[in-house]
Amino acid sequence: MHSIPLQRLNPAIRLVVRGFGSSEQEVEAVASNLIEANLTGHDSHGIGMLPPYVEAFLQGGLKPNAHVSTVLDGGTLLRLDGNAGFGQVIGHEAMDLAIGRARQHGSCIVALGNAHHLGRIGAWAEQAAAAGLVSLHLVNVVSRAIVAPHGGADARFGTNPFCAGVPLAGRPPVILDFATSVIAQGKTRVAHNKGELIAEGCLIDDQGRASREPRFTVVPPFGALLTFGAHKGYGLALMCELLGGALAAGMTTRDDDTSKRRILNGMFSVLLDPQALGDRAAFEAEAMAFLKWVQASPPREGFDGPVQVAGDAERASKALRSAEGVPVDRTTWTAILAAADKLGVGARRVDEAAGRA
Ligand SMILES: NC(=O)c1ccc[n+]([C@@H]2O[C@H](COP(=O)([O-])OP(=O)(O)OC[C@H]3O[C@@H](n4cnc5c(N)ncnc54)[C@H](O)[C@@H]3O)[C@@H](O)[C@H]2O)c1
């Protein structure tokens, strides 16, 4: 494990992304989104995604320089196609369109299909929050199934994330953003790369038995991750598949097209301007008072520090890692260098840019 300072990581990752033949704007969008995921503490959705992106690109599952197209424009209802483009670009463009409509009409529902991996979904709630909008996002993942249904012994769907964002004057937005599996799949990849075991209760092996070995979600024979909160997390994952997948994307994990490697996301989003419901100031005053009340709960034994609110952990991690650099384990870095080589970028140049050669 070593830390790469931001001023080194930024040019090194941009160098790799240029290898996709991306426009400079796309290079900026992809690199900054991935690095932001690392900064906020979600290494599972950071620069370690570059090797699977390269595989998807080489097999035709990811299309650089693609943009969102509007399939249906119902004013406050948008159906969008991501054309298998980089989720970092597609997600931003989709939110831009939806933000414009929600500002104009007070709300907007967006059905986005066929986006390549949208990364950390919190980024899209943050974009809406920066425009003063509340948002909800239910997302499905069309790739190899990796999560078992509650009571099932094999994988039937993806780690289907749920996310909600609430902007409030006088404090950073509340951003709740998580996978509906006990842990995100990328976290098992990170653990596998580090040679660590996973906590109990997160996964099952290829026979449906409880296991702590991350390999069962990384290399065959595959087992499955479990959903969080037993039937409750499973129920939320199901809704992500029904709304993000069947409704928004017209595509569920059942379609299991393994002809090429790719990670497609479908996303059902709702954006709302609190002012459109009447009184933004009253809503914010009530919300702030409630957060104060909740956080006044005395810390329980076994927890260090005061009660947190969703979004706090990411901001704390970002402050720390911006100052101290982003920790990257050797296996992940080696895989990034190998991926750069496959793009014809040259591993040595990337290593040099990162200050490691
Ligand atoms: N694009 C995709 O296909 C895909 C699929 C799955 C997950 N993801 C992303 O993976 C990322 C990681 O997901 P995860 O499930 O590992 O997240 P996680 O388990 O780390 O949970 C993160 C959420 O919990 C909040 N939180 C953390 N500690 C808290 C505390 N002590 N008190 C209150 N709130 C707290 C955070 O602020 C955040 O909202 C997310 O950004 C998600 O969008 C993406």
The ligand as an ORCA input file, in Angstrom:
! r2SCAN-3c Opt
* xyz 0 1
  N     -22.567      2.265    -10.374
  C     -22.817      1.115     -9.817
  O     -23.155      0.157    -10.491
  C     -22.678      0.944     -8.323
  C     -23.078     -0.256     -7.741
  C     -22.952     -0.390     -6.357
  C     -22.430      0.615     -5.578
  N     -22.044      1.779     -6.190
  C     -21.441      2.855     -5.394
  O     -20.552      2.309     -4.446
  C     -20.322      3.262     -3.424
  C     -20.092      2.575     -2.134
  O     -21.284      1.928     -1.680
  P     -21.262      1.191     -0.252
  O     -22.481      0.382     -0.142
  O     -19.955      0.531     -0.065
  O     -21.332      2.461      0.734
  P     -21.145      2.464      2.332
  O     -21.520      1.162      2.937
  O     -19.795      3.028      2.619
  O     -22.267      3.521      2.793
  C     -22.113      4.839      2.387
  C     -23.264      5.682      2.898
  O     -23.409      5.551      4.316
  C     -23.151      6.821      4.951
  N     -22.479      6.566      6.223
  C     -21.276      5.961      6.400
  N     -20.976      5.893      7.714
  C     -22.009      6.474      8.383
  C     -22.293      6.705      9.766
  N     -21.441      6.328     10.740
  N     -23.444      7.317     10.084
  C     -24.316      7.713      9.118
  N     -24.103      7.513      7.794
  C     -22.965      6.891      7.442
  C     -22.292      7.557      3.976
  O     -22.306      8.966      4.182
  C     -22.935      7.150      2.658
  O     -24.122      7.854      2.402
  C     -21.507      4.212     -3.502
  O     -21.022      5.461     -3.954
  C     -22.434      3.588     -4.562
  O     -23.131      4.541     -5.362
  C     -22.173      1.964     -7.531
*
